[in-house]
Amino acid sequence: MKATNGNRVRRLGFGVMLGFGAVAVLGVAQASNAAQGKVIFDAQCAACHSVKPGVNGIGPSLYGVYGKPAAHVAGFAFSAALKNSHLVWNKVTLSKFLANPQAVVPGTKMPYLGLPSASKRAEVIAYLKNPEAK
């Protein structure tokens, strides 16, 4: 079949619709990842950490932590090791730290043994990126 301008336009339109569909699905997947991340956070992190601004507990508030330097939360007594780590919390650094905090920052005060599942770490990170997402 010979390609016509009409066929090209239909194929282009279909491709654009698929693209928008993929974006919509990705948005839903990110939201569900964050929702699952909240479940994991509540089960494994909330005993020590809050995601409310300025509410420190045994550990610092993790509100707005994504994209910030380690040990940036005012009013919390961080270990010298974490203060001197020069880490910026992003997808990679958070995943490594959540997998094994003591290995990433020897001397950190965080006693957590780590979250071995990469997919669960990704979900917690999605939640920390936007803890107010529904």
FENFEN-V611312 format. One record per run of one state. SS is the DSSP state (2 for helix, 1 for strand, 0 for the rest). FROM is the first residue (numbers start at 0). LEN is the number of residues. If there is no record, write none. Layout:
BEGIN
ss->SS from->FROM len->LEN
ss->SS from->FROM len->LEN
END
This chain:
BEGIN
ss->0 from->0 len->4
ss->2 from->4 len->40
ss->0 from->44 len->24
ss->1 from->68 len->1
ss->0 from->69 len->10
ss->2 from->79 len->4
ss->0 from->83 len->4
ss->1 from->87 len->1
ss->0 from->88 len->2
ss->2 from->90 len->9
ss->0 from->99 len->1
ss->2 from->100 len->4
ss->0 from->104 len->13
ss->2 from->117 len->12
ss->0 from->129 len->5
END
